[in-house]
Amino acid sequence: MTLQQAKRPIKTVAVIGGGTAGWMSAAAISKSFGTDIQVQLVESEEIGLIGVGEATVPHISAFNRLLGINEAEFVRETKGTFKLGIQFNDWGKIGDSYIHGFGTIGRDLGLMPFHQYWLKARFAGKAKGLSQYSLNTVAAPMGKFMAPPRDAPANSPLAEIAYAYHFDATLYARFLRKRAEAQGVVRTEGKVVAVNQNKESGFVESVTLENGATITADLFIDCTGFRALLIEDTLHAGFEDWTHWLPCDRALAVPCEKVAPPTPYTRSTARSAGWQWRIPLQHRTGNGYVYSSQFTSDSEAADLLLKSLDGRALSDPKAIRFTTGKRRKLWDKNVVAIGLAGGFIEPLESTAIFLIQSGISRLVSLFPQSDFEPVLQDVYNAQMQFEYERIRDFIILHYHATERSDSQFWNYVRTMRVPDSVKSYIDLFSANGQFFREGTELFGLTSWVQVMLGQGIMPRSYHPAVDWVKNEDMQALIDHVEKVVASNVALMPRHEDFVARYCAASSI
Ligand SMILES: Cc1cc2nc3c(=O)[nH]c(=O)nc-3n(C[C@H](O)[C@H](O)[C@H](O)COP(=O)(O)OP(=O)(O)OC[C@H]3O[C@@H](n4cnc5c(N)ncnc54)[C@H](O)[C@@H]3O)c2cc1C
């Protein structure tokens, strides 16, 4: 037998679970492989979806483009709005507020990033807060938004507005389902009651549904949410628990009436035992309190959340329990876990849907054949581990870089021992404002710099190369950037006007 004969292409994929992870996986795999692969999806209406997950990072546009999704239709159908960044209130200390915006800050000069010049000017009292030098962080609090106009000159900040979306997660799953089914994905309604493995290899051969039907496949994608039916219950992949660094383990989510035009940013307000989100949609506002059960009770958390809504609550709060961390193996044998089945990092920087997208695109790149060469899953697992850990570190930064000492929760996170990787990022930035992005980690220089400065880490100095630029040239750069940003933001429409013109939902 030749080598080629030993390998057989994968012909069938079964996606188990029909939440955001399930439908994103089914839609992307069927789009990538066309009719060469038969994709089936099993979901149980009785079990339902988690139904939260309403804020994203800009990368989702690449995913939507892969599927050929029209942006206006997608935002309209999911009753979505646009997001320029996240406003963090009361994080560094009570009363503080800053925005972590997407996109660029200022203009780099020579080898140095803009914020290095800004640091020198700031020390000399000749620069405003860093947020004044980025289009996103000036436009967001003013309620301005537009997508980059097609005719914007390439060097205009309007040409590079970076943005993401807020949307109704249940509508997004429904929207993707329509597309996936149109591409040939076959959906089966039913509850999986047994997962059947090959006795020798341990590979999953089929799942049995409550009605007795069985579904067989070459490759299984576990998208069963926190239940992790295949990857954990069946294959026992193991779980790396990060609660000691990220002690929040519960959330209460509740929508409320919309009482004002939607802001083009997510709001995150630090509370005594966690933080509260506010996500504006076209028809309502999503809210939630993510908290640690070690430091507050469920009833205290519910009182705090319900007292601080913008408008009337539209339902009772939905309670969600979670453990922060990830499976030791996200891909084991012929099962790949995507979405909550694989792991969970709290939604402080809206990264869960990004991790779904990144898991899918990595799986497509490393797609196996019937022999499931172990190196493919090893590379997949190593790369996903890196991705999760770097996001974890960025989230830890938000809690650890604080002066808050007003509750046991804040005393714990402020003084806890953080991973060496976080400590070294903080130490280097504190020395002279430097940051080095590691490989392809999600959050780069502008993100880390905004959060570190926003939470009170001011470098002791700036990079010495900044002194090679004449002071008057440096000041001209800083003043120019401020003027250009302000004049471009003045041209932008209000967010609600942009939504009304471009992608208003038909029923609100
Ligand atoms: C409090 C909170 C806030 C969040 N906020 C954000 C955010 O702002 N941004 C972001 O990107 N992400 C966020 N997330 C994460 C986001 O909600 C999830 O990553 C995303 O919805 C994917 O969920 P899922 O598809 O993995 O799981 P689920 O939505 O739970 O779907 C699981 C699916 O599996 C099916 N299933 C389970 N068991 C069986 C069975 N036995 N038989 C058949 N089917 C079964 C269910 O029916 C369902 O279809 C948040 C999560 C939480 C908990």
The ligand as an SDF file (V2000), in Angstrom:
LIG
                    3D

 53 58  0  0  0  0  0  0  0  0999 V2000
  -21.6340   36.0500   30.9990 C   0  0  0  0  0  0  0  0  0  0  0  0
  -21.0650   35.8900   29.6240 C   0  0  0  0  0  0  0  0  0  0  0  0
  -20.8960   37.0050   28.8080 C   0  0  0  0  0  0  0  0  0  0  0  0
  -20.3240   36.8640   27.5330 C   0  0  0  0  0  0  0  0  0  0  0  0
  -20.1000   37.9690   26.7780 N   0  0  0  0  0  0  0  0  0  0  0  0
  -19.4220   37.8350   25.6210 C   0  0  0  0  0  0  0  0  0  0  0  0
  -19.0990   38.9660   24.8180 C   0  0  0  0  0  0  0  0  0  0  0  0
  -19.4600   40.1080   25.1220 O   0  0  0  0  0  0  0  0  0  0  0  0
  -18.3920   38.7490   23.6940 N   0  0  0  0  0  0  0  0  0  0  0  0
  -17.9810   37.5190   23.3120 C   0  0  0  0  0  0  0  0  0  0  0  0
  -17.2870   37.3850   22.2890 O   0  0  0  0  0  0  0  0  0  0  0  0
  -18.3390   36.4310   24.0050 N   0  0  0  0  0  0  0  0  0  0  0  0
  -19.0180   36.5620   25.1500 C   0  0  0  0  0  0  0  0  0  0  0  0
  -19.3550   35.4520   25.8620 N   0  0  0  0  0  0  0  0  0  0  0  0
  -19.0640   34.1300   25.3280 C   0  0  0  0  0  0  0  0  0  0  0  0
  -20.1080   33.7380   24.3130 C   0  0  0  0  0  0  0  0  0  0  0  0
  -21.3880   33.8030   24.8720 O   0  0  0  0  0  0  0  0  0  0  0  0
  -19.8420   32.3210   23.8620 C   0  0  0  0  0  0  0  0  0  0  0  0
  -18.4980   32.1670   23.5580 O   0  0  0  0  0  0  0  0  0  0  0  0
  -20.6100   32.0340   22.6180 C   0  0  0  0  0  0  0  0  0  0  0  0
  -21.9450   32.3170   22.7840 O   0  0  0  0  0  0  0  0  0  0  0  0
  -20.4410   30.6000   22.2330 C   0  0  0  0  0  0  0  0  0  0  0  0
  -21.1680   29.7700   23.0380 O   0  0  0  0  0  0  0  0  0  0  0  0
  -21.1990   28.2560   22.6190 P   0  0  0  0  0  0  0  0  0  0  0  0
  -21.7880   28.1570   21.2590 O   0  0  0  0  0  0  0  0  0  0  0  0
  -19.8690   27.6740   22.8640 O   0  0  0  0  0  0  0  0  0  0  0  0
  -22.1830   27.6010   23.7010 O   0  0  0  0  0  0  0  0  0  0  0  0
  -23.7770   27.6630   23.8450 P   0  0  0  0  0  0  0  0  0  0  0  0
  -24.3630   28.9260   23.3730 O   0  0  0  0  0  0  0  0  0  0  0  0
  -24.0400   27.2530   25.2730 O   0  0  0  0  0  0  0  0  0  0  0  0
  -24.2960   26.5240   22.8830 O   0  0  0  0  0  0  0  0  0  0  0  0
  -24.2360   25.1730   23.2330 C   0  0  0  0  0  0  0  0  0  0  0  0
  -25.0430   24.3810   22.2240 C   0  0  0  0  0  0  0  0  0  0  0  0
  -24.8670   23.0090   22.5110 O   0  0  0  0  0  0  0  0  0  0  0  0
  -26.1200   22.3810   22.4970 C   0  0  0  0  0  0  0  0  0  0  0  0
  -26.0600   21.2060   23.3650 N   0  0  0  0  0  0  0  0  0  0  0  0
  -25.5420   21.1080   24.6000 C   0  0  0  0  0  0  0  0  0  0  0  0
  -25.6940   19.8470   25.0690 N   0  0  0  0  0  0  0  0  0  0  0  0
  -26.3050   19.1540   24.0800 C   0  0  0  0  0  0  0  0  0  0  0  0
  -26.7470   17.8270   23.9630 C   0  0  0  0  0  0  0  0  0  0  0  0
  -26.6240   16.9350   24.9510 N   0  0  0  0  0  0  0  0  0  0  0  0
  -27.3420   17.4730   22.8140 N   0  0  0  0  0  0  0  0  0  0  0  0
  -27.5150   18.3320   21.7900 C   0  0  0  0  0  0  0  0  0  0  0  0
  -27.1140   19.6100   21.8570 N   0  0  0  0  0  0  0  0  0  0  0  0
  -26.5350   20.0140   22.9980 C   0  0  0  0  0  0  0  0  0  0  0  0
  -27.0950   23.4370   22.9710 C   0  0  0  0  0  0  0  0  0  0  0  0
  -28.4110   23.1480   22.5790 O   0  0  0  0  0  0  0  0  0  0  0  0
  -26.5340   24.6490   22.2410 C   0  0  0  0  0  0  0  0  0  0  0  0
  -27.0350   24.6580   20.9320 O   0  0  0  0  0  0  0  0  0  0  0  0
  -19.9590   35.5800   27.0940 C   0  0  0  0  0  0  0  0  0  0  0  0
  -20.1920   34.4600   27.8930 C   0  0  0  0  0  0  0  0  0  0  0  0
  -20.7250   34.6020   29.1470 C   0  0  0  0  0  0  0  0  0  0  0  0
  -20.9360   33.3780   30.0010 C   0  0  0  0  0  0  0  0  0  0  0  0
  1  2  1  0
  2  3  1  0
  2 52  2  0
  3  4  2  0
  4  5  1  0
  4 50  1  0
  5  6  2  0
  6  7  1  0
  6 13  1  0
  7  8  2  0
  7  9  1  0
  9 10  1  0
 10 11  2  0
 10 12  1  0
 12 13  2  0
 13 14  1  0
 14 15  1  0
 14 50  1  0
 15 16  1  0
 16 17  1  0
 16 18  1  0
 18 19  1  0
 18 20  1  0
 20 21  1  0
 20 22  1  0
 22 23  1  0
 23 24  1  0
 24 25  2  0
 24 26  1  0
 24 27  1  0
 27 28  1  0
 28 29  2  0
 28 30  1  0
 28 31  1  0
 31 32  1  0
 32 33  1  0
 33 34  1  0
 33 48  1  0
 34 35  1  0
 35 36  1  0
 35 46  1  0
 36 37  1  0
 36 45  1  0
 37 38  2  0
 38 39  1  0
 39 40  1  0
 39 45  2  0
 40 41  1  0
 40 42  2  0
 42 43  1  0
 43 44  2  0
 44 45  1  0
 46 47  1  0
 46 48  1  0
 48 49  1  0
 50 51  2  0
 51 52  1  0
 52 53  1  0
M  END
$$$$
